């Protein structure tokens, strides 16, 4: 006797809503993970430089040390002497990549998202060197071999106060000296100045730049006076 074929049990149709739930859940999980990672990521920093008189900031996450918005004064005629601008000494409190600002009550803030495009001592040294070479038309030969008999003015600067108060002022106090080699001319002077700082960090950086310009002017005047040989260089009033 022939056995009747077994009835094939049909599978119930898969729910359309269940089929859609899987990709939707995956998308939701991915979105949640992205939000968590974004919250954990460190914010990008904005970099500032003293070599720009307007205090223009760099693009977010990248330094803009070479950009300028103001006109640069033409270089002076080539001088028959050279400069040696030694690295500037700065207080340990501000000798860091982050910009340090002063608040009321003796409080200071170290701004992780606002940084110098180079170490502060390098910013100060390169700014003073650039100002002097453009003003005097002399090369900065610090760390380089030089010809015997070449007159060199050695510039040393020690910053004692570098204070930044956004929206209020910037203050700079420094002792600088110029020594003529060969020769016996040595001049040591003190600079102390303040500048109004409007706005935020860009404003206080611009104010500090003006102070460094004034500091370099005093140094440049002393060197120029000595090089002319018509008078004894003196400290600025």
C-alpha positions in Angstrom: 0.0 0.0 0.0 1.4 3.3 -1.0 2.1 5.7 1.8 0.6 9.1 1.1 3.1 11.8 0.9 3.6 13.9 4.0 2.3 17.3 4.0 5.1 19.9 3.9 4.6 22.3 6.8 4.8 25.8 5.5 7.0 28.4 7.3 5.1 31.4 8.6 5.9 34.6 6.7 8.6 36.8 8.3 7.2 40.0 9.7 8.0 43.0 7.6 8.4 45.2 10.8 10.9 42.7 12.3 12.9 42.8 9.1 13.1 46.5 9.3 14.0 46.6 13.0 17.5 45.1 12.5 19.0 47.8 10.3 17.2 50.6 12.2 18.7 49.3 15.5 22.1 49.1 13.9 21.8 52.7 12.7 20.7 53.8 16.1 23.7 52.1 17.8 26.1 53.6 15.3 24.7 57.1 15.9 25.0 56.6 19.7 28.6 55.4 19.3 29.5 58.4 17.2 28.1 60.8 19.8 30.0 59.1 22.5 33.3 59.3 20.5 32.6 62.9 19.7 32.2 63.7 23.4 35.4 61.9 24.3 37.5 63.6 21.5 39.7 66.5 22.6 38.7 69.9 21.2 41.0 71.3 18.5 43.3 74.2 19.5 43.7 77.6 17.9 47.3 78.7 17.5 48.5 82.3 17.9 51.8 84.1 17.0 53.6 87.2 18.1 55.0 87.7 14.6 51.8 89.2 13.4 51.2 92.8 14.6 47.4 92.3 14.4 47.4 89.2 16.5 45.6 87.2 13.8 44.9 83.6 14.8 45.8 80.6 12.8 43.1 78.2 11.4 41.7 75.8 13.9 44.1 73.0 14.5 47.0 74.5 12.5 49.6 77.2 13.2 49.6 80.3 11.1 53.0 81.7 12.0 53.8 83.1 8.6 50.5 84.9 7.9 50.3 88.6 8.2 47.5 91.1 7.4 49.4 94.4 7.9 52.0 95.9 5.6 55.6 95.2 6.4 58.0 98.1 6.5 60.8 97.9 3.9 64.1 96.6 5.1 66.8 99.1 6.0 70.0 99.3 3.8 72.5 96.6 4.6 74.5 97.4 7.7 78.3 97.0 8.1 77.8 94.9 11.2 75.8 91.9 12.4 73.5 90.9 15.2 73.5 88.0 17.6 70.1 87.8 19.2 70.3 85.2 22.0 67.3 83.2 23.0 65.0 85.1 25.3 64.6 84.0 28.9 61.0 83.8 30.1 59.4 83.1 33.5 58.5 79.4 34.1 54.9 80.3 34.8 54.4 81.2 31.1 57.0 79.0 29.6 54.5 76.5 28.2 52.7 75.8 24.9 49.4 77.1 26.3 48.6 80.7 26.6 48.4 81.7 30.3 46.0 84.5 31.2 45.5 86.3 34.5 42.2 86.5 36.2 41.1 88.4 39.3 42.2 87.5 42.8 45.6 86.2 41.7 44.1 83.4 39.6 45.7 82.2 36.4 44.2 80.1 33.7 46.2 77.8 31.4 44.2 77.7 28.1 44.4 74.3 26.5 42.5 75.4 23.4 44.6 78.6 22.9 48.3 77.9 22.2 51.4 79.6 20.8 52.5 78.5 17.4 56.0 78.0 18.8 57.4 77.9 22.4 56.9 81.4 23.9 60.7 82.0 24.2 61.0 81.1 20.5 58.2 83.5 19.6 59.8 86.3 21.5 63.3 85.7 20.2 62.2 85.4 16.5 60.0 88.6 16.8 62.8 90.7 18.3 65.3 89.3 15.7 62.9 90.1 12.9 62.2 93.6 14.2 65.9 94.4 14.6 67.0 93.0 11.2 64.3 94.9 9.4 65.0 98.1 11.2 68.8 98.0 11.0 69.4 96.1 7.8 71.7 93.7 9.7 71.9 90.0 9.6 71.2 87.9 12.8 74.2 85.5 12.8 73.5 83.8 16.2 74.9 80.3 16.2 76.5 80.8 12.8 80.2 81.2 11.9 81.3 84.7 11.0 84.2 86.4 9.5 87.0 87.7 11.7 86.9 91.4 12.2 83.1 91.7 11.7 81.5 93.9 14.3 78.7 92.1 16.1 76.1 93.5 18.5 75.1 90.8 21.0 71.6 91.2 22.3 70.4 89.4 25.5 66.9 89.7 26.9 65.4 88.4 30.1 61.6 88.7 30.5 60.5 89.2 34.1 56.8 89.8 33.6 54.6 88.6 30.8 51.0 89.1 31.9 47.9 88.8 29.8 44.4 89.9 30.9 41.9 89.5 28.1 39.6 92.5 27.8 41.8 94.6 30.0 45.6 94.8 29.3 48.9 93.1 28.5 52.0 93.9 30.5 55.6 93.2 29.7 58.7 93.8 31.8 62.2 92.8 30.6 65.9 93.6 31.1 68.0 93.7 28.0 71.6 94.3 27.2 73.6 95.1 24.1 77.4 94.4 23.9 79.6 95.5 21.0 82.2 92.9 19.9 85.0 93.9 19.5 84.8 96.9 21.7 83.9 97.8 25.2 80.4 99.2 24.7 77.9 97.5 27.0 74.4 98.9 27.7 71.9 97.3 30.1 68.4 98.7 30.3 65.0 97.8 31.7 61.8 97.9 29.8 58.3 98.1 31.4 55.1 98.7 29.5 51.4 98.0 29.3 49.0 98.0 26.4 45.2 98.0 26.4 43.8 94.6 25.3 40.3 94.7 23.9 38.3 91.6 23.0 39.5 88.1 23.8 42.7 86.1 23.3 43.4 87.7 19.9 43.2 91.1 21.4 45.6 90.3 24.2 48.1 88.7 21.8 48.0 91.8 19.6 48.7 94.0 22.7 51.7 91.8 23.6 53.0 92.1 20.1 52.9 95.9 20.4 54.9 95.7 23.6 57.5 93.5 22.0 57.7 96.0 19.2 58.4 98.8 21.7 61.0 96.7 23.4 62.8 96.0 20.1 62.6 99.7 19.2 64.6 100.6 22.3 67.2 97.9 21.5 67.4 99.0 17.9 67.9 102.7 18.8 70.8 101.8 21.1 72.5 99.7 18.4 72.0 102.4 15.8 73.4 105.1 18.0 76.5 103.1 18.8 77.0 102.2 15.1 76.8 105.8 14.1 79.6 106.7 16.6 78.2 110.2 17.1 76.9 109.7 20.6 77.0 107.3 23.5 73.9 105.0 23.6 71.6 105.5 26.5 68.6 103.6 28.0 65.2 104.9 26.7 63.3 107.1 29.1 
